[in-house]
Amino acid sequence: MSSRTPGAAPRRIFIDKQSPRAFRALTQTSEAVHAVAADAGLDRTVMELVNLRVSQMNGCAFCLDTHTKAAIRAGESAQRLGVLAAWRDTEVFTPLERAALALAEATTDPTDALAQESAYGAARDELTDDQISAVIWGAITMNAFNRLSIMSKHPVRATRTASPNGAPGSGDLTASEEAGGREAAAR
């Protein structure tokens, strides 16, 4: 136990660092889900949209930051990322993506039985059984990573990115961000 000043926020531990064996198991699960999704014909952008929507619902700043970068690297557009929270009100997502997003939301908040049935019905219309399984596993895994990062209070730091002329500014990733991106690719 550690002492702390009364009224001060408790110091958080990074539970991924505190329990590396458990974190490795979660990362291995994420890698397996990535492979299952690829085998099912779901491209990386679909799974990153799932990761981002789950992270939006859970309010996980670290995972939102990590998976926004991963989605951009996978070719996702700024427009679609910008409207993802209101995906139902747009026409920029395919029927397959819409079904995956609804299923991811139902997995993240399973308390609404009607919404869950509706999402599952839409998924049955647009996705194969393997794709449904991959999306649900993706959402389950992302929910676990969200909780890990929220409870650890993983920080989000400003990124330097390259400017159009190549000078440091708005595109370069630091070494630690690139390592985080590799971890995100496993998710």
N, C-alpha and C positions, 0 to 999 in steps of 0.2 A: 504494500500500500504506500501511497505517496501522500505527503501533506500538501494542502493547497490553502490559499488565502480564502477566508470566508467571503462568499459572494462572487468569487472569481469563477469563470467557466473552467470546468475540469480539463486537464490536458488530455487530448485524445491520443490513442495509439493507432498506428497504421496496422490494422489487423491482418492485412496481407503480409506484412513484414514480421509481425509477432507470431503468426502461425503459417509459415511458408509451405508446409506440406499440404495444408487445407487449400491454400491459394493455388498451388500447383495442380491439385485435383480439379478445382474450378476452371482453371485455365485449360486443362486437358479436356474437360467437358466442352468448353467453348470451342476448342479445336475440332472435336468430334462433331459438334453441331455445324460448324462451318463446312466440314466435309460432307455431312448428310445433306445440307442445303445445296451444295454444289452438285452432288450426285442426283438430287431431285430436280435439278434444272433451275434453281433459284439463283439469279446472279447476285453479285456482291452488293449492288445498290439496293436491291429489295431488302436484304438482311440489314443493311445499314439504316434504311428507313425504319425498319422494325426496332432496331436498337435505339434510334433517336426518339421515336414515338414513346417507347416504354420509358426512356430517361426523362422525357418531357413530363409524362404523367407522374413520375416519382420525384421530380424536381432535383435530379442529380446533376449538378453543374459540371463536375469532373467528367462524367460519362458523356454529357452533351458536348463538351469541348472536344473530348477524344474522338467521339464518333462523327461529329461534324467534319473534322479533319479527315477521318477515314472515308466518309462519304464523298468528300470533294476529291480525294485521291482516286476513288473508284469511278469518278466521272459524274457524280450527281451535280445538278445545277443549283445555283444560288436561289433561283426563283422557287424551285420545289422545296428546298430546305427552309426558305423563308415562310412558306405557307403550310408547312407540314402540320403544325398544331391545329390548323383549320382545314385539314385535307378533305373533309366531307363537303365543304363549301366551294370546292374548286373543280376544275375539269382537267387538271394537269397530271393526275395519277391514273394509271391503267386499271381495268377491272381486277386484274391479278393483284396489283399493289394495294388497291382499296380493300380487297378481301384479306390480304395479309395484315394490313394495318388494323382492320376491325378485329381480327382474331388476336392480334397482339394486345390490343386494348382489353378485350374480354379476358385474356389470360392474366393481365396485370391487375385488373379489378374484377374478379370473378363473382362479386356479390350481387350483381344485377343479372338475374337468371334470364330475363327477356332479352337483354342485350347480348348475352352469351349465346343464346339459341339463335338469334338473328345473325350474329357474326359467324357462327358455325355453319348456318345454312348458306350464307354467302360464300364461305370458304369451300363448301362442298360443290357449289356451282362453278367455281373458278380454279380451284387448286386440286392437284392429285392428292391421294392419301399421303404419299411421301412428303409433298410440299406442306400439307397441313401439319404433319408431325414436325417437320423442320422449323416452321414458323413458331409453333407452340414451344418447342425446345429452345429456340432462339429467345423468345420472350421470357421464358423461365430463367434462362441463364443470365439474360440482361438484367432482370429483376434482382438476381443474386448479386451481380456486380454493382448495381445501383446501391443496394443496401450496404455492401462492403465500403463503397466510397463515401456514402453519406455518413455512416457511423464512424468512419476514420477521419472524416472531414478532409479528404484529399483536396489539396489546393488547386485552383485554376490560376495560372499566372499569365500575364500578357505575353503574347507571342510577337516575335520579330518576324516580319515577312519581307520578301523582296519586292522592291518597287519595280515598275516596268523597265527601268534602265539597269536592273540587276544589283543596285545598291542595297545594303541592308535596309529593311523596311517591312514589307508586308507579304513575304512568301517563304522565307527561310525558316526551317524548323531547327531548334536547338538539338543537341545530341540527346538530351533527356526526353524531349518531345518526340523525336524520331523513335526512341526506344519505347515510349508510351504508345506510339502508333503501331509498332510491331505487336505490343500486347493487345491493342485494340483489334488488330487484324485477326488475332486468335479468338476474339470474342464473337 
